[in-house]
Amino acid sequence: MYPNILRHPGPTPIPKKVQLAMAQDMISHRTEEFVRLYQETIQRVKPIFGTKQDILLLPSGGTAALEAAAVNTVSSGEEVVVITVGAFGDYFVSICEKYGFIVHKLEKKWGEACTEEDLIEFLKPLSNIKAVFATYNETSTGILNPIDKLANVVRTYTNALFVVDGVSCIGGAPAEMDEWGIDILVTGSQKAMMLPPGLSLLSVSERAWEVIETNRTPAYYLNLLSYREWATKGMTPNTPTISLIMGLSAVCDLIDEEGGFSKTVERHQLMKNMVREAMKALSIGLLTSDEYASPTITAIRTPEGLELSAFLPHLKKKYHLDLAGGLGHLQGNIFRFGHMGYCFPSDILQAVSLIEAGLQDFAYPFEPGAGVKAAQNVFLSDLRK
Ligand SMILES: *Cc1c(COP(=O)(O)O)cnc(C)c1O
């Protein structure tokens, strides 16, 4: 009876308007109707990526799109740099290693960002790097890497392509793919894009296409050249996730309704600030510094003396608040509060209030209402701007 309050870093809640759009009658992907849907939708998604290039739509999870980015640009035996600041950076490492790329791993402690100084220093002894892979938003730690600055470093110091995993932030974080000099930008449907899982979106720069044209790694289903060829006809090489593309069109309507994508980005910033101020007011620690804090997900340290493996299920069972735990070695040490996509300041007030209720149940010492008040103050001062 009670709705599940899903505050995970994906999958995330689906707006009613998107659900209804996805419930439309099925159409064939080899019809004029589809071509119109595809072409219009792609035009409308471009501002979210900050690109003039086409957006390719793959019928897959985010991982397949990352794999596509890797196999289409690099061949086995070639050298790459992978920047990893958490579990999803490690994903990229695994993909590259699987295909026999020589991986130079720039690793940072979980909870830290990779800075431009880190990257400049790391690149110094290296030459012959074919691609640099990076995670924009590290979902396991709530870090937003300074991807614009990292792109600039790659541009300045190498001839490598810069490939970015934006799966858990594109749709909620600023992205200027062309201006910043990102060569491939990837995202998935089920994080900040307000859609169910199953569709990934990927855009490729002119420079990257030139590399892809001569790359030797074989790929069939994930061959981006066939995507490019079919896109000229307003289609995809195989059957696309048609319902999800109908949903994507509705997502673009919602962003227009909000006042354009920059407003969507501002809302995510506001929600981030609300969550962080609330936790500070409760004297609960945050994993990351404010400087590199993600606008879509906040990693919160387990409050002193609290058993997280009991607390999170309690919040879910008693208050229907569904938060995510930590990954890897952070399991038990942090929990993750997703605030991406179809999530609003009112949802933050609700979740903070329920976290406080749970803390009272666990006899955690704090002043009830302090977190809500802090979040509300952030919200109100934003409204007065
Ligand atoms: C979720 C996620 C992925 C993987 O996406 P799937 O759709 O689960 O394959 C990759 N990178 C990041 C940063 C993610 O958050």
The ligand as an ORCA input file, in Angstrom:
! r2SCAN-3c Opt
* xyz 0 1
  C      25.337      2.446    -12.915
  C      26.651      2.822    -13.457
  C      27.268      2.083    -14.475
  C      26.709      0.800    -14.997
  O      25.498      0.951    -15.650
  P      24.572     -0.338    -15.885
  O      23.362      0.249    -16.529
  O      24.321     -0.942    -14.555
  O      25.297     -1.245    -16.799
  C      28.465      2.541    -14.963
  N      29.051      3.638    -14.486
  C      28.490      4.376    -13.505
  C      29.195      5.607    -13.028
  C      27.278      3.982    -12.956
  O      26.721      4.705    -11.965
*
